[in-house]
Structure formats: structure tokens, C-alpha cells
Amino acid sequence: MAKSQKQLSVSPFAKLRVKTARAVRSASLSSQPRFNKVLLSKSGTKLATKMSPIAAALQFESALGNVPAYMKIIKSSGWKDNKKLPLEERLKLLPETDKKGYINANTTAERCRNGIIPMQGAEIDESSGSSGIPYNWIRGSEELEEMRRTLSRLATFMYGPNIATINGFSMGAWATGTNVSMSLVRNGLLKSTGPDAEKMMSVFEILGKDRTYVITGYPPFLLELIEFGIKQNFPWHEYKLIGIVGGEAMSETLRSRLLEYFKTITSAYGASDLDIGVACEFPLSTWIRQQAGKNPELAEKLFGPTRRLPMLFQYDPLDYFVEQNDAGELVVTVNRPSALSPRLRYNVHDIGGKLDFDSVIKICESFGLNPFKDAPLPYAGQHPRLPFLFIGGRSDSTMSYLGANIYPEDVEQAVFGDAPESEKGIIKNFAMELVENKEGQPQPFVHIELNEGKNLGDINVGDLSERIVERLKQNSRDFKASVAEDPKAADIAVKAYPENTGPFEGMNKRIKRKYIIEKAK
């Protein structure tokens, strides 16, 4: 690779501006008032937005010189810079990275700076996909400390100091559970129970009513906790509860149900292979999403044509440079120089995009809305002016439930490969769907299309459901862990249909099969 291609030629003045902005941001993390003023103010976020592509370019420049895996992908891509273009356009000339083309093609060490896994201070998180082979994601002590301090400060901004956190995310080698614990232990008392409602109930008995409780976990688990307490006649309304959820999208129906017991419900966005806490909901973004859910024209103006209401978050542009590619997928660069294993133009394959803060407010006002007046305020009493990020779901045909991804390949193996001789030739096709019950709680459904001439009585849907669950447990360590911690994760319903009926009507005309459906007929 030619020496001239090992950099993006960021000017010394631009480098100094980014370095200064990061120093100010780092200092702001040591003081909550300073954090509010610097990171979340109008002037602070506008500066961060301007610095975002420059900060990203600095990460590329660094990786081009000291990350073996990235040097390899740049060489194989034939990348050439074009200094005549604006910086954001120049960044688009660089190749995207993802799990298939970058993670699978290189070792963990090769993806680290200088090709070395440090023996002190680093942590390895784990996740698993459809193959059951675990993926390992390494982070250094400096980036972990920065990320955890940021999450802690955001929690104070949102909910105030001295909270008691009960962490219901899966614990162990998974990034979310452990990092939530390490972040929020700075804000008060902490008990990490994992998704175990009975264990959580014991914490309320120990600590009593005179506290603010922050309950974290996957969205369906919070409802499971409430229902568990109701069965025991637990006086939920005498407790001050705040919910933080993640791992999957949440419907406003489910949020409304939870808000009967929780003061507020906040969702966060992240991915093990990208970063923890890339973006989060604030009361402002939640309120805007709710208005979009009531008004399809507003939703289309904000998010473009979409059948399902996207999640709406806000993010720090100094830490993340966000793009939308031609396929409508998010492409994210982690701008933090402390990143041990840089994530550069990384594509998790989530459908979504970014929105400028002022533009979103103007769109809302054009529909007669007044976000600053009508949206509730967080504990800090001010709305952050951070840009918005919307997520419409995975584009890689996976279905996320209780923190585990359900892959069509695994379901296909259970439906066809594991079928007994008595079922051979009965099933023609399948499709997956998350169906919300009347309380907004999702449940995985596997819809089955029967072959011509076959009847509903020719298949035992109960046996097929058990077969699907067993195959998922064999192939996915994440799903197996979810079932071990919460048996409801294994509640996968199966429904059969005669050929070309229900959700399969007209599907046989498609050149490419659709395995994830949004609404069954």
C-alpha cells in the first residue's frame, strides 16, 4: 500500500480542534453540571456534530497505520482517497466493515491496535450467532472507563442521584449486563440478578419503599416482573420505579402498559460488535416517537415510508460518526481514540438513519406540535440537543427476542432437517413473526405453509414448536442462555396454514423468499 494512501490528510488545525473538544468532553464527565452544559447544550452538540467526521477521519488515519486487519481490508478494497471531495464524501470511499467480511476474516488480535491483545486491563465480551460459535469482542480499560462514566452521567441526568439499580440483563460474558452493572454501581446501590423475577422481588423486601429503583432488562421481562408481583399481591404503586430496557425494539403499547407501574421507561441502542450504549431515548425522543405513532404523515416525514414505527434515539456525534448507506442501513464509526479494536464504518445491518436535531423540531412544529413545551423533562430539567438516530430493525433476516437473535437458518433446520419421516413432504414453507398480545408483549410465531393437498391435521404444531426450541438451543448459545434465565424465551408458537393462505398468500410469486413478516393475515 502506497504511503500516500495511509492517511486522510486531516489538517493539524482540525486535529487540534478535535483533541480540544475531546479534552473538554473528558473533563465534563468529572462534574454533572459541567456534563450537562458541555455535552448536552445547544452550542456543545453543534460543535460535536461539526467535529464528528473529523474525529472519524482521525480514527481511520490511525487504523491505517496500526491495525493489521484494517490495513488488510483497505489493501484488498483498492481504496483511493479523493481530496477534492468534502470530508464526509471522502469517508464514504472507504469500505464498510461487518461481521461477515471483517470479523470472520480476521483474528481478535489482528483487529486490535498493533495486532496485540493486551494482557492487562482489557475485557472480552461474548456473543453467539446462528452457528453457535461464540464471537469475542475486546475492549481496553480506557474505553471501558469512558463508556461507563458516560452511562453513569446520563443516568444522573435522566433520573437523578442515589438510585438503587436492579440489573435484569443477562449476566456473564455478555457485554450489556456486565457493563450496565459497572456503570450504574457508581450511582448508588446495585443488585445484579439477571432476568429472574423472584430474585428481584427479594431486593424490594430488603430495601423497602423509600428509594428510587431503576430496573434494567429486556422489554418483555419488565412486564413479566410486574405480572409476577401482581400474582403475589405486591403493592407496586407504593414503589418509585424507573425502567431501562434494551436488546430489542419496544412497542408503544408495551410502554404504555409498563407506565402504569413505572414512572418512566427508557430504551437504549447498542450491539456487542459495535459498542454499548451507542444511543438512548430521552423524554424528548420518546415523546416525538409517540406523536409519530399517532400520525402516519408525521412518521413518514421523519422516517420515510415504513410499515413499522422505528425506535427513535439520540446520540453523541463526538463519539460516533453515523451514516446511512444506499441499502438504508446504519453505518457507524466509533470515534473514541481509546478504542482498542476500532470499529470503522461498521455495519450491524440495522435499517435506520440519522436526523439533525433542528430539522426534527421544525418538522414537529410544521404539524402543530411544540416539543419543548409538551415533552416531559428529564431530572436535569433540560432537553439535550443531540442529533437523532432511528432504528427500524435488522436487515439480515433475524428476529430479536429476549436478547437472543432467532435466525431463519436454525428454524429451517428444525422444520425440515429435524423432521420425522411422518412429516416429510408435508411442509412447504415457513416464516417468522413477532406478534404482540393485547398488552404489547411480543411472542415469536413460526407460521407454516403446508404443501398442496395436505391438511392441518397432518402436522402436530406442539411437537414442531418443541423441535424448533431444541434446535435453537443447540445452535445458539445466546438463545440457550436466554431460556435458562427466562423459560418464557422458549414460548414459540407455531401455526399452520393451507397452501397459499394466511401470510403466505402471494408469497410463492416472489423470486426470493421472505422469512420475516410484519403482519400475518
KACOR-V95008 format. One record per backbone hydrogen bond with DSSP energy under -1.0 kcal/mol. CO is the residue of the C=O (numbers start at 0). NH is the residue of the N-H. Records with the same first field share a line. If there is no record, write none. Layout:
BEGIN
CO->NH, NH
END
This chain:
BEGIN
1->4
2->5
10->14
11->15
12->16
13->17
14->18
15->19
16->20
17->21
18->22
19->23
20->24
21->25
22->26
23->27
24->28
26->29
27->30
30->34
31->35
32->36
33->37
34->38
39->384
40->44
41->45
42->46
43->47
44->48
45->49
46->50
47->51
50->54
51->55
52->56
53->57
54->58
55->59
56->60
57->61
58->62
59->63
61->64, 65
62->66
65->113
66->70
67->71
68->72
69->73
70->74
71->75
72->76
73->78
81->84
85->89
86->90
87->91
89->92
90->93
96->346
97->101, 102
98->103
102->105
106->110
108->111
109->68
111->114
112->115
122->138
124->136
126->134
128->131
134->126
136->124
138->122
139->143
140->144
141->145
142->146
143->147
144->148
145->149
146->150
147->151
148->152
149->153
150->154
151->155
152->156
153->157
154->158
155->159
156->379
157->378
163->213
164->190
165->215
166->192, 193
172->125
173->177
174->178
175->179
176->180
177->181
178->182
179->183
180->184
182->185
183->186
186->162
188->164
190->166
193->195
195->199
196->200
197->201
199->202, 203
200->204
201->205
202->206
203->207
208->210
211->163
212->241
213->165
214->243
215->167
217->220, 221
218->222
219->223
220->224
221->225
222->226
223->227
224->228
225->229
226->230
228->233
229->232
233->235
234->237
235->238
239->212
240->262
241->214
242->265
243->216
244->267
250->254
251->255
252->256
253->257
254->258
256->259
257->260, 261
263->242
265->244
266->280
268->277, 278
270->274
274->270
278->268
279->313
281->285
282->286
283->287
284->288
285->289
286->290
287->291
288->292
289->293
290->294
294->298
295->299
296->300
297->301
298->302
299->303
310->390
312->388
313->279
315->319
318->334
320->332
322->330
324->327
327->351
328->324
330->322
331->345
332->320
335->338
339->112
342->333
344->96
345->331
348->394
349->329
350->391
352->389
354->387
355->359
356->360
357->361
358->362
359->363
360->364
361->365
363->366, 368
364->367
369->373
370->374
377->380
386->314
387->354
388->312
389->352
390->310
392->350
398->405
400->403
403->400
405->398
406->410
407->411
408->412
409->413
410->414
411->415
412->417
419->422
420->423
422->425
425->450
428->448
430->446
431->516
432->444
434->442
436->439
440->436
442->434
443->492
444->432
445->494
446->430
447->496
448->427, 428
450->453
454->457
455->458
459->463
460->464
461->465
462->466
463->467
464->468
465->469
466->470
467->471
468->472
469->473
470->474
471->475
475->479
476->480
477->481
478->482
479->483
480->484
481->485
485->488
486->489
487->490
489->491
492->445
494->447
496->449
497->500
500->503
501->504
503->506
505->508
506->509
514->431
END
